[in-house]
């Protein structure tokens, strides 16, 4: 998805297994674009608690 103010949103899903833990979290990254280049990117997690528990 893209907006007229120079932002693009990429939606994705992170999955994985690590030390007996499973991860399945929806995420998005909001990119700020200026002059055709990415100048910033912020990742947002649907379930931040699941993300933190997986990496703890």
BELDA-V864140 format. One record per pair of residues at least 4 apart in sequence whose ideal C-beta (glycine too) atoms are under 7 Angstrom apart, sorted by the first residue. I is the first residue (numbers start at 1). J is the second residue. D is the distance in Angstrom with one decimal. If there is no record, write none. Layout:
BEGIN
i:I j:J d:D
i:I j:J d:D
END
This chain:
BEGIN
i:1 j:9 d:4.6
i:2 j:8 d:4.8
i:3 j:7 d:4.7
i:6 j:32 d:6.0
i:6 j:33 d:4.7
i:6 j:34 d:6.1
i:7 j:30 d:5.9
i:7 j:31 d:6.7
i:7 j:32 d:5.9
i:8 j:31 d:4.7
i:8 j:33 d:6.0
i:9 j:28 d:5.5
i:9 j:30 d:5.4
i:10 j:28 d:6.4
i:10 j:29 d:4.9
i:11 j:28 d:4.7
i:12 j:27 d:5.6
i:13 j:26 d:5.5
i:14 j:23 d:6.0
i:14 j:25 d:5.0
i:14 j:27 d:5.7
i:15 j:23 d:5.9
i:15 j:24 d:5.1
i:16 j:23 d:4.6
i:17 j:21 d:7.0
i:17 j:22 d:5.5
i:18 j:54 d:6.6
i:21 j:54 d:5.2
i:23 j:50 d:6.7
i:23 j:54 d:4.1
i:25 j:45 d:5.6
i:25 j:46 d:6.0
i:25 j:47 d:5.2
i:25 j:50 d:5.3
i:25 j:51 d:5.5
i:26 j:46 d:4.1
i:27 j:43 d:6.0
i:27 j:44 d:6.5
i:27 j:45 d:5.1
i:27 j:46 d:6.7
i:28 j:44 d:5.3
i:29 j:41 d:5.4
i:29 j:42 d:6.9
i:29 j:43 d:4.9
i:30 j:42 d:5.1
i:30 j:44 d:7.0
i:31 j:38 d:5.2
i:31 j:41 d:4.8
i:32 j:39 d:5.2
i:32 j:40 d:4.2
i:33 j:37 d:6.9
i:33 j:38 d:6.1
i:34 j:39 d:4.9
i:45 j:51 d:4.8
i:47 j:51 d:6.5
i:48 j:52 d:6.2
i:49 j:53 d:6.2
i:50 j:54 d:6.4
i:51 j:55 d:6.7
i:52 j:56 d:6.1
END
